[in-house]
């Protein structure tokens, strides 16, 4: 294993993968925005949104950032609002049908 580590030391460096010139450097901002939208707008809460925002802030504070905080913060805020509006319209469209059913998977009649 030591031969592999000495032969390819960049593989263990996170900035090799996520830095501005890294392998996935151009996918940092779209990846964060897609996950924030899915978490807020498509009612799928099991995504690492908060830790991903923390990681995005750490990447923005690095010496050679793939995305600046001046771009990251407003973009995440806009995508979160758009996702929230999407979730509202999904609930507005599907919500009344869920409440009209006698017994459904999510709602049970108490009387």
Secondary structure as GFF3:
##gff-version 3
##sequence-region A 1 111
A	DSSP	alpha_helix	2	7	.	.	.	ID=ss1
A	DSSP	three_ten_helix	9	12	.	.	.	ID=ss2
A	DSSP	alpha_helix	14	18	.	.	.	ID=ss3
A	DSSP	three_ten_helix	25	27	.	.	.	ID=ss4
A	DSSP	alpha_helix	28	41	.	.	.	ID=ss5
A	DSSP	alpha_helix	49	60	.	.	.	ID=ss6
A	DSSP	alpha_helix	69	100	.	.	.	ID=ss7
###
